[in-house]
Amino acid sequence: LRSSAEAAECMKKLRQILRYTGSCDGDMEKGSLRCDANVSVRLKGSSTFGTRCEIKNLNSIRYIVQAIDYEIQRQIEILESGEEISQDTLLFDVALGKTKVMRSKEDAS
């Protein structure tokens, strides 16, 4: 997937399928369905993927879009400043509209 909009459409379709098959009621706000989003950016024209960060436990389509959009911009700003992306597990703080580090995957290795 290449954008937050594509991720949102994918989740909508998945939720529709789960509801249709009776596997899940798809009620994200009640925790019946959650989404983890992996985000990485790369230079235009590059085929090499960037360092991936995982945003855990997103519980609405709207928050999926907000979290991915924020994380894309955060990673671009880090790379443009000459720094490197740390491979982290993140949470999305709805009140602040920002991702926060939950744990570093690099420390776990």
A tleap script that builds the chain and sets N, CA, C and O, in Angstrom:
source leaprc.protein.ff14SB
mol = sequence {
  NLEU ARG SER SER ALA GLU ALA ALA GLU CYS
  MET LYS LYS LEU ARG GLN ILE LEU ARG TYR
  THR GLY SER CYS ASP GLY ASP MET GLU LYS
  GLY SER LEU ARG CYS ASP ALA ASN VAL SER
  VAL ARG LEU LYS GLY SER SER THR PHE GLY
  THR ARG CYS GLU ILE LYS ASN LEU ASN SER
  ILE ARG TYR ILE VAL GLN ALA ILE ASP TYR
  GLU ILE GLN ARG GLN ILE GLU ILE LEU GLU
  SER GLY GLU GLU ILE SER GLN ASP THR LEU
  LEU PHE ASP VAL ALA LEU GLY LYS THR LYS
  VAL MET ARG SER LYS GLU ASP ALA CSER
}
set mol.1.N position { 0.841 -1.171 0.000 }
set mol.1.CA position { 0.000 0.000 0.000 }
set mol.1.C position { 0.886 1.234 0.000 }
set mol.1.O position { 1.969 1.224 0.585 }
set mol.2.N position { 0.442 2.270 -0.637 }
set mol.2.CA position { 1.293 3.443 -0.813 }
set mol.2.C position { 0.793 4.706 -0.118 }
set mol.2.O position { 1.449 5.745 -0.193 }
set mol.3.N position { -0.344 4.639 0.548 }
set mol.3.CA position { -0.865 5.848 1.191 }
set mol.3.C position { -1.825 5.476 2.315 }
set mol.3.O position { -2.273 4.335 2.433 }
set mol.4.N position { -2.120 6.474 3.132 }
set mol.4.CA position { -3.091 6.259 4.207 }
set mol.4.C position { -4.480 5.983 3.628 }
set mol.4.O position { -5.252 5.215 4.201 }
set mol.5.N position { -4.792 6.603 2.507 }
set mol.5.CA position { -6.097 6.382 1.872 }
set mol.5.C position { -6.235 4.932 1.407 }
set mol.5.O position { -7.296 4.328 1.564 }
set mol.6.N position { -5.170 4.375 0.839 }
set mol.6.CA position { -5.198 2.973 0.420 }
set mol.6.C position { -5.339 2.055 1.631 }
set mol.6.O position { -6.072 1.067 1.575 }
set mol.7.N position { -4.647 2.368 2.718 }
set mol.7.CA position { -4.750 1.566 3.940 }
set mol.7.C position { -6.177 1.605 4.483 }
set mol.7.O position { -6.709 0.581 4.911 }
set mol.8.N position { -6.791 2.779 4.467 }
set mol.8.CA position { -8.165 2.922 4.950 }
set mol.8.C position { -9.122 2.094 4.096 }
set mol.8.O position { -9.991 1.404 4.629 }
set mol.9.N position { -8.968 2.160 2.786 }
set mol.9.CA position { -9.836 1.384 1.896 }
set mol.9.C position { -9.639 -0.114 2.107 }
set mol.9.O position { -10.604 -0.877 2.084 }
set mol.10.N position { -8.407 -0.531 2.311 }
set mol.10.CA position { -8.108 -1.939 2.569 }
set mol.10.C position { -8.800 -2.404 3.854 }
set mol.10.O position { -9.403 -3.477 3.880 }
set mol.11.N position { -8.715 -1.603 4.912 }
set mol.11.CA position { -9.357 -1.958 6.179 }
set mol.11.C position { -10.876 -1.968 6.048 }
set mol.11.O position { -11.537 -2.828 6.630 }
set mol.12.N position { -11.432 -1.040 5.303 }
set mol.12.CA position { -12.886 -1.023 5.097 }
set mol.12.C position { -13.332 -2.308 4.404 }
set mol.12.O position { -14.328 -2.920 4.789 }
set mol.13.N position { -12.584 -2.706 3.380 }
set mol.13.CA position { -12.920 -3.918 2.634 }
set mol.13.C position { -12.751 -5.156 3.511 }
set mol.13.O position { -13.596 -6.051 3.491 }
set mol.14.N position { -11.662 -5.212 4.282 }
set mol.14.CA position { -11.439 -6.343 5.182 }
set mol.14.C position { -12.565 -6.433 6.215 }
set mol.14.O position { -13.080 -7.519 6.479 }
set mol.15.N position { -12.941 -5.305 6.791 }
set mol.15.CA position { -14.022 -5.279 7.781 }
set mol.15.C position { -15.335 -5.753 7.145 }
set mol.15.O position { -16.104 -6.488 7.764 }
set mol.16.N position { -15.576 -5.326 5.914 }
set mol.16.CA position { -16.784 -5.746 5.200 }
set mol.16.C position { -16.803 -7.268 5.010 }
set mol.16.O position { -17.834 -7.911 5.211 }
set mol.17.N position { -15.667 -7.830 4.626 }
set mol.17.CA position { -15.567 -9.281 4.423 }
set mol.17.C position { -15.772 -10.022 5.743 }
set mol.17.O position { -16.501 -11.013 5.792 }
set mol.18.N position { -15.132 -9.545 6.812 }
set mol.18.CA position { -15.274 -10.191 8.120 }
set mol.18.C position { -16.717 -10.152 8.609 }
set mol.18.O position { -17.210 -11.123 9.182 }
set mol.19.N position { -17.385 -9.039 8.384 }
set mol.19.CA position { -18.795 -8.933 8.778 }
set mol.19.C position { -19.667 -9.864 7.930 }
set mol.19.O position { -20.553 -10.541 8.451 }
set mol.20.N position { -19.409 -9.891 6.631 }
set mol.20.CA position { -20.194 -10.722 5.719 }
set mol.20.C position { -20.080 -12.200 6.073 }
set mol.20.O position { -21.072 -12.928 6.043 }
set mol.21.N position { -18.868 -12.644 6.409 }
set mol.21.CA position { -18.653 -14.057 6.732 }
set mol.21.C position { -19.051 -14.397 8.165 }
set mol.21.O position { -19.088 -15.570 8.539 }
set mol.22.N position { -19.348 -13.377 8.968 }
set mol.22.CA position { -19.723 -13.609 10.360 }
set mol.22.C position { -18.542 -13.887 11.267 }
set mol.22.O position { -18.718 -14.316 12.408 }
set mol.23.N position { -17.343 -13.646 10.770 }
set mol.23.CA position { -16.131 -13.895 11.560 }
set mol.23.C position { -15.951 -12.894 12.685 }
set mol.23.O position { -15.360 -13.205 13.719 }
set mol.24.N position { -16.466 -11.682 12.476 }
set mol.24.CA position { -16.214 -10.586 13.412 }
set mol.24.C position { -17.249 -9.501 13.145 }
set mol.24.O position { -17.669 -9.299 12.006 }
set mol.25.N position { -17.658 -8.801 14.206 }
set mol.25.CA position { -18.611 -7.710 13.973 }
set mol.25.C position { -17.928 -6.454 13.433 }
set mol.25.O position { -18.598 -5.522 12.988 }
set mol.26.N position { -16.593 -6.432 13.473 }
set mol.26.CA position { -15.842 -5.322 12.888 }
set mol.26.C position { -15.937 -4.023 13.652 }
set mol.26.O position { -15.576 -2.972 13.123 }
set mol.27.N position { -16.413 -4.068 14.879 }
set mol.27.CA position { -16.565 -2.851 15.678 }
set mol.27.C position { -15.207 -2.455 16.257 }
set mol.27.O position { -14.808 -2.928 17.321 }
set mol.28.N position { -14.516 -1.590 15.547 }
set mol.28.CA position { -13.158 -1.207 15.933 }
set mol.28.C position { -13.133 -0.449 17.252 }
set mol.28.O position { -12.216 -0.622 18.054 }
set mol.29.N position { -14.134 0.386 17.478 }
set mol.29.CA position { -14.160 1.196 18.694 }
set mol.29.C position { -14.309 0.343 19.947 }
set mol.29.O position { -13.862 0.740 21.023 }
set mol.30.N position { -14.936 -0.831 19.817 }
set mol.30.CA position { -15.107 -1.734 20.957 }
set mol.30.C position { -13.994 -2.772 21.040 }
set mol.30.O position { -14.008 -3.625 21.928 }
set mol.31.N position { -13.035 -2.708 20.128 }
set mol.31.CA position { -11.892 -3.610 20.176 }
set mol.31.C position { -12.074 -4.926 19.452 }
set mol.31.O position { -11.212 -5.800 19.550 }
set mol.32.N position { -13.173 -5.096 18.724 }
set mol.32.CA position { -13.390 -6.336 17.980 }
set mol.32.C position { -12.414 -6.479 16.821 }
set mol.32.O position { -12.108 -7.589 16.387 }
set mol.33.N position { -11.937 -5.361 16.332 }
set mol.33.CA position { -10.999 -5.346 15.209 }
set mol.33.C position { -10.034 -4.189 15.418 }
set mol.33.O position { -10.448 -3.055 15.659 }
set mol.34.N position { -8.762 -4.484 15.324 }
set mol.34.CA position { -7.722 -3.455 15.451 }
set mol.34.C position { -6.810 -3.545 14.238 }
set mol.34.O position { -6.827 -4.529 13.499 }
set mol.35.N position { -6.028 -2.515 14.051 }
set mol.35.CA position { -5.103 -2.480 12.922 }
set mol.35.C position { -3.715 -2.085 13.408 }
set mol.35.O position { -3.568 -1.150 14.195 }
set mol.36.N position { -2.707 -2.795 12.940 }
set mol.36.CA position { -1.315 -2.385 13.108 }
set mol.36.C position { -0.832 -1.951 11.727 }
set mol.36.O position { -1.018 -2.673 10.748 }
set mol.37.N position { -0.223 -0.793 11.649 }
set mol.37.CA position { 0.243 -0.267 10.363 }
set mol.37.C position { 1.763 -0.156 10.368 }
set mol.37.O position { 2.348 0.434 11.276 }
set mol.38.N position { 2.395 -0.724 9.354 }
set mol.38.CA position { 3.838 -0.596 9.179 }
set mol.38.C position { 4.091 0.507 8.165 }
set mol.38.O position { 3.538 0.489 7.065 }
set mol.39.N position { 4.931 1.472 8.538 }
set mol.39.CA position { 5.179 2.641 7.700 }
set mol.39.C position { 6.672 2.784 7.450 }
set mol.39.O position { 7.479 2.722 8.377 }
set mol.40.N position { 7.026 2.975 6.188 }
set mol.40.CA position { 8.402 3.338 5.834 }
set mol.40.C position { 8.338 4.237 4.605 }
set mol.40.O position { 7.435 4.118 3.777 }
set mol.41.N position { 9.295 5.121 4.503 }
set mol.41.CA position { 9.390 5.993 3.334 }
set mol.41.C position { 10.704 5.701 2.623 }
set mol.41.O position { 11.650 5.187 3.219 }
set mol.42.N position { 10.746 6.034 1.357 }
set mol.42.CA position { 11.975 5.859 0.583 }
set mol.42.C position { 12.117 7.024 -0.373 }
set mol.42.O position { 11.147 7.715 -0.684 }
set mol.43.N position { 13.327 7.232 -0.832 }
set mol.43.CA position { 13.591 8.309 -1.776 }
set mol.43.C position { 12.864 8.045 -3.087 }
set mol.43.O position { 12.731 6.895 -3.506 }
set mol.44.N position { 12.396 9.103 -3.731 }
set mol.44.CA position { 11.742 8.956 -5.031 }
set mol.44.C position { 12.679 8.245 -5.990 }
set mol.44.O position { 13.862 8.570 -6.085 }
set mol.45.N position { 12.130 7.272 -6.697 }
set mol.45.CA position { 12.909 6.536 -7.676 }
set mol.45.C position { 13.686 5.371 -7.098 }
set mol.45.O position { 14.203 4.543 -7.848 }
set mol.46.N position { 13.779 5.290 -5.786 }
set mol.46.CA position { 14.519 4.210 -5.139 }
set mol.46.C position { 13.641 2.967 -5.036 }
set mol.46.O position { 12.435 3.063 -4.808 }
set mol.47.N position { 14.257 1.805 -5.207 }
set mol.47.CA position { 13.520 0.554 -5.021 }
set mol.47.C position { 13.796 -0.040 -3.640 }
set mol.47.O position { 13.216 -1.059 -3.267 }
set mol.48.N position { 14.683 0.605 -2.889 }
set mol.48.CA position { 15.037 0.127 -1.554 }
set mol.48.C position { 14.072 0.706 -0.525 }
set mol.48.O position { 13.902 1.921 -0.427 }
set mol.49.N position { 13.446 -0.183 0.237 }
set mol.49.CA position { 12.529 0.268 1.277 }
set mol.49.C position { 13.297 0.909 2.417 }
set mol.49.O position { 14.440 0.546 2.694 }
set mol.50.N position { 12.660 1.863 3.074 }
set mol.50.CA position { 13.259 2.518 4.229 }
set mol.50.C position { 13.052 1.693 5.486 }
set mol.50.O position { 12.477 0.605 5.443 }
set mol.51.N position { 13.526 2.219 6.603 }
set mol.51.CA position { 13.353 1.557 7.891 }
set mol.51.C position { 11.889 1.641 8.296 }
set mol.51.O position { 11.271 2.704 8.236 }
set mol.52.N position { 11.358 0.523 8.702 }
set mol.52.CA position { 9.936 0.402 9.009 }
set mol.52.C position { 9.663 0.647 10.485 }
set mol.52.O position { 10.398 0.183 11.357 }
set mol.53.N position { 8.592 1.384 10.745 }
set mol.53.CA position { 8.063 1.560 12.097 }
set mol.53.C position { 6.654 0.981 12.109 }
set mol.53.O position { 5.911 1.114 11.136 }
set mol.54.N position { 6.292 0.340 13.213 }
set mol.54.CA position { 4.978 -0.280 13.332 }
set mol.54.C position { 4.120 0.498 14.322 }
set mol.54.O position { 4.513 0.702 15.470 }
set mol.55.N position { 2.954 0.929 13.872 }
set mol.55.CA position { 2.001 1.631 14.735 }
set mol.55.C position { 0.966 0.602 15.186 }
set mol.55.O position { 0.281 -0.003 14.361 }
set mol.56.N position { 0.859 0.410 16.498 }
set mol.56.CA position { 0.029 -0.654 17.063 }
set mol.56.C position { -1.370 -0.175 17.447 }
set mol.56.O position { -1.583 0.985 17.798 }
set mol.57.N position { -2.307 -1.108 17.367 }
set mol.57.CA position { -3.642 -1.006 17.969 }
set mol.57.C position { -4.480 0.191 17.530 }
set mol.57.O position { -5.125 0.833 18.359 }
set mol.58.N position { -4.473 0.489 16.253 }
set mol.58.CA position { -5.326 1.571 15.752 }
set mol.58.C position { -6.772 1.077 15.742 }
set mol.58.O position { -7.062 0.001 15.220 }
set mol.59.N position { -7.680 1.870 16.322 }
set mol.59.CA position { -9.038 1.369 16.529 }
set mol.59.C position { -10.131 2.134 15.777 }
set mol.59.O position { -11.297 2.102 16.172 }
set mol.60.N position { -9.759 2.811 14.711 }
set mol.60.CA position { -10.768 3.396 13.814 }
set mol.60.C position { -10.105 3.709 12.477 }
set mol.60.O position { -8.894 3.912 12.395 }
set mol.61.N position { -10.919 3.740 11.450 }
set mol.61.CA position { -10.404 4.070 10.116 }
set mol.61.C position { -9.809 5.476 10.135 }
set mol.61.O position { -8.751 5.716 9.553 }
set mol.62.N position { -10.481 6.389 10.796 }
set mol.62.CA position { -9.998 7.780 10.871 }
set mol.62.C position { -8.619 7.838 11.522 }
set mol.62.O position { -7.746 8.565 11.050 }
set mol.63.N position { -8.412 7.080 12.603 }
set mol.63.CA position { -7.115 7.091 13.284 }
set mol.63.C position { -6.040 6.395 12.458 }
set mol.63.O position { -4.866 6.755 12.542 }
set mol.64.N position { -6.427 5.410 11.666 }
set mol.64.CA position { -5.468 4.772 10.759 }
set mol.64.C position { -4.909 5.825 9.807 }
set mol.64.O position { -3.695 5.923 9.624 }
set mol.65.N position { -5.790 6.603 9.208 }
set mol.65.CA position { -5.373 7.654 8.267 }
set mol.65.C position { -4.508 8.691 8.975 }
set mol.65.O position { -3.435 9.041 8.483 }
set mol.66.N position { -4.963 9.185 10.122 }
set mol.66.CA position { -4.212 10.216 10.848 }
set mol.66.C position { -2.834 9.715 11.266 }
set mol.66.O position { -1.841 10.425 11.105 }
set mol.67.N position { -2.770 8.502 11.799 }
set mol.67.CA position { -1.499 7.957 12.281 }
set mol.67.C position { -0.513 7.745 11.139 }
set mol.67.O position { 0.662 8.092 11.261 }
set mol.68.N position { -0.976 7.185 10.046 }
set mol.68.CA position { -0.095 6.941 8.901 }
set mol.68.C position { 0.384 8.261 8.311 }
set mol.68.O position { 1.572 8.416 8.029 }
set mol.69.N position { -0.517 9.206 8.123 }
set mol.69.CA position { -0.117 10.510 7.579 }
set mol.69.C position { 0.915 11.185 8.477 }
set mol.69.O position { 1.905 11.728 7.988 }
set mol.70.N position { 0.688 11.151 9.779 }
set mol.70.CA position { 1.641 11.757 10.710 }
set mol.70.C position { 2.992 11.047 10.620 }
set mol.70.O position { 4.036 11.697 10.559 }
set mol.71.N position { 2.968 9.719 10.613 }
set mol.71.CA position { 4.218 8.958 10.618 }
set mol.71.C position { 4.999 9.149 9.321 }
set mol.71.O position { 6.227 9.219 9.353 }
set mol.72.N position { 4.324 9.234 8.199 }
set mol.72.CA position { 5.006 9.509 6.929 }
set mol.72.C position { 5.732 10.846 7.013 }
set mol.72.O position { 6.907 10.940 6.659 }
set mol.73.N position { 5.042 11.872 7.474 }
set mol.73.CA position { 5.647 13.201 7.582 }
set mol.73.C position { 6.807 13.204 8.576 }
set mol.73.O position { 7.839 13.826 8.326 }
set mol.74.N position { 6.636 12.505 9.708 }
set mol.74.CA position { 7.696 12.432 10.722 }
set mol.74.C position { 8.958 11.798 10.134 }
set mol.74.O position { 10.064 12.294 10.345 }
set mol.75.N position { 8.789 10.714 9.405 }
set mol.75.CA position { 9.941 10.035 8.818 }
set mol.75.C position { 10.609 10.890 7.745 }
set mol.75.O position { 11.836 10.921 7.659 }
set mol.76.N position { 9.826 11.575 6.937 }
set mol.76.CA position { 10.397 12.466 5.915 }
set mol.76.C position { 11.231 13.557 6.580 }
set mol.76.O position { 12.347 13.835 6.142 }
set mol.77.N position { 10.701 14.175 7.628 }
set mol.77.CA position { 11.431 15.236 8.332 }
set mol.77.C position { 12.732 14.718 8.939 }
set mol.77.O position { 13.748 15.413 8.902 }
set mol.78.N position { 12.716 13.519 9.491 }
set mol.78.CA position { 13.934 12.927 10.056 }
set mol.78.C position { 14.974 12.727 8.959 }
set mol.78.O position { 16.134 13.101 9.131 }
set mol.79.N position { 14.573 12.146 7.844 }
set mol.79.CA position { 15.510 11.885 6.748 }
set mol.79.C position { 16.029 13.176 6.131 }
set mol.79.O position { 17.210 13.268 5.796 }
set mol.80.N position { 15.162 14.174 5.977 }
set mol.80.CA position { 15.597 15.454 5.405 }
set mol.80.C position { 16.571 16.188 6.315 }
set mol.80.O position { 17.357 17.009 5.841 }
set mol.81.N position { 16.534 15.909 7.606 }
set mol.81.CA position { 17.475 16.540 8.537 }
set mol.81.C position { 18.791 15.761 8.617 }
set mol.81.O position { 19.686 16.125 9.379 }
set mol.82.N position { 18.906 14.681 7.824 }
set mol.82.CA position { 20.142 13.911 7.778 }
set mol.82.C position { 20.243 12.822 8.828 }
set mol.82.O position { 21.276 12.161 8.936 }
set mol.83.N position { 19.199 12.627 9.595 }
set mol.83.CA position { 19.203 11.585 10.624 }
set mol.83.C position { 18.661 10.279 10.057 }
set mol.83.O position { 18.180 10.227 8.925 }
set mol.84.N position { 18.748 9.217 10.872 }
set mol.84.CA position { 18.249 7.906 10.463 }
set mol.84.C position { 16.983 7.566 11.238 }
set mol.84.O position { 16.794 8.003 12.373 }
set mol.85.N position { 16.125 6.782 10.606 }
set mol.85.CA position { 14.907 6.307 11.250 }
set mol.85.C position { 15.278 5.141 12.163 }
set mol.85.O position { 16.024 4.246 11.766 }
set mol.86.N position { 14.764 5.158 13.364 }
set mol.86.CA position { 14.941 4.053 14.298 }
set mol.86.C position { 13.770 3.093 14.120 }
set mol.86.O position { 12.618 3.523 14.056 }
set mol.87.N position { 14.057 1.800 14.039 }
set mol.87.CA position { 12.982 0.816 13.870 }
set mol.87.C position { 12.269 0.635 15.208 }
set mol.87.O position { 12.760 -0.059 16.099 }
set mol.88.N position { 11.104 1.271 15.333 }
set mol.88.CA position { 10.381 1.309 16.600 }
set mol.88.C position { 8.971 0.764 16.459 }
set mol.88.O position { 8.398 0.718 15.371 }
set mol.89.N position { 8.439 0.356 17.595 }
set mol.89.CA position { 7.018 0.062 17.719 }
set mol.89.C position { 6.387 1.301 18.334 }
set mol.89.O position { 6.844 1.793 19.366 }
set mol.90.N position { 5.339 1.801 17.700 }
set mol.90.CA position { 4.749 3.078 18.089 }
set mol.90.C position { 3.289 2.925 18.503 }
set mol.90.O position { 2.609 1.973 18.118 }
set mol.91.N position { 2.832 3.879 19.289 }
set mol.91.CA position { 1.415 4.045 19.599 }
set mol.91.C position { 0.986 5.395 19.055 }
set mol.91.O position { 1.794 6.322 18.992 }
set mol.92.N position { -0.267 5.518 18.666 }
set mol.92.CA position { -0.787 6.793 18.186 }
set mol.92.C position { -1.546 7.467 19.313 }
set mol.92.O position { -2.518 6.917 19.832 }
set mol.93.N position { -1.098 8.668 19.697 }
set mol.93.CA position { -1.766 9.462 20.726 }
set mol.93.C position { -2.830 10.308 20.032 }
set mol.93.O position { -2.522 11.292 19.360 }
set mol.94.N position { -4.072 9.909 20.207 }
set mol.94.CA position { -5.186 10.567 19.529 }
set mol.94.C position { -5.306 12.030 19.944 }
set mol.94.O position { -5.565 12.894 19.106 }
set mol.95.N position { -5.119 12.311 21.223 }
set mol.95.CA position { -5.266 13.680 21.733 }
set mol.95.C position { -4.247 14.622 21.110 }
set mol.95.O position { -4.561 15.774 20.808 }
set mol.96.N position { -3.016 14.128 20.917 }
set mol.96.CA position { -1.952 14.956 20.346 }
set mol.96.C position { -1.842 14.814 18.830 }
set mol.96.O position { -1.231 15.654 18.170 }
set mol.97.N position { -2.426 13.763 18.282 }
set mol.97.CA position { -2.313 13.516 16.847 }
set mol.97.C position { -0.909 13.128 16.438 }
set mol.97.O position { -0.479 13.418 15.322 }
set mol.98.N position { -0.177 12.458 17.357 }
set mol.98.CA position { 1.220 12.088 17.114 }
set mol.98.C position { 1.459 10.632 17.485 }
set mol.98.O position { 0.744 10.049 18.299 }
set mol.99.N position { 2.492 10.061 16.860 }
set mol.99.CA position { 2.937 8.740 17.281 }
set mol.99.C position { 3.951 8.906 18.404 }
set mol.99.O position { 4.676 9.899 18.471 }
set mol.100.N position { 3.984 7.906 19.287 }
set mol.100.CA position { 4.943 7.889 20.396 }
set mol.100.C position { 5.602 6.521 20.438 }
set mol.100.O position { 4.970 5.508 20.140 }
set mol.101.N position { 6.876 6.498 20.811 }
set mol.101.CA position { 7.601 5.234 20.876 }
set mol.101.C position { 7.088 4.400 22.045 }
set mol.101.O position { 7.042 4.855 23.187 }
set mol.102.N position { 6.707 3.176 21.728 }
set mol.102.CA position { 6.303 2.203 22.739 }
set mol.102.C position { 7.524 1.385 23.146 }
set mol.102.O position { 7.785 1.165 24.328 }
set mol.103.N position { 8.267 0.939 22.123 }
set mol.103.CA position { 9.529 0.223 22.357 }
set mol.103.C position { 10.339 0.257 21.066 }
set mol.103.O position { 9.796 0.377 19.967 }
set mol.104.N position { 11.645 0.147 21.234 }
set mol.104.CA position { 12.539 0.120 20.080 }
set mol.104.C position { 12.781 -1.323 19.684 }
set mol.104.O position { 13.158 -2.145 20.519 }
set mol.105.N position { 12.568 -1.632 18.428 }
set mol.105.CA position { 12.836 -2.983 17.947 }
set mol.105.C position { 14.330 -3.227 17.849 }
set mol.105.O position { 14.783 -4.369 17.912 }
set mol.106.N position { 15.096 -2.155 17.697 }
set mol.106.CA position { 16.547 -2.295 17.598 }
set mol.106.C position { 17.138 -2.731 18.929 }
set mol.106.O position { 18.130 -3.458 18.956 }
set mol.107.N position { 16.533 -2.288 20.048 }
set mol.107.CA position { 16.999 -2.704 21.367 }
set mol.107.C position { 16.703 -4.171 21.625 }
set mol.107.O position { 17.435 -4.836 22.359 }
set mol.108.N position { 15.629 -4.681 21.023 }
set mol.108.CA position { 15.206 -6.059 21.255 }
set mol.108.C position { 16.076 -7.062 20.509 }
set mol.108.O position { 16.086 -8.241 20.865 }
set mol.109.N position { 16.800 -6.632 19.494 }
set mol.109.CA position { 17.602 -7.557 18.678 }
set mol.109.C position { 18.843 -7.999 19.395 }
set mol.109.O position { 19.626 -8.776 18.850 }
savepdb mol mol.pdb
quit
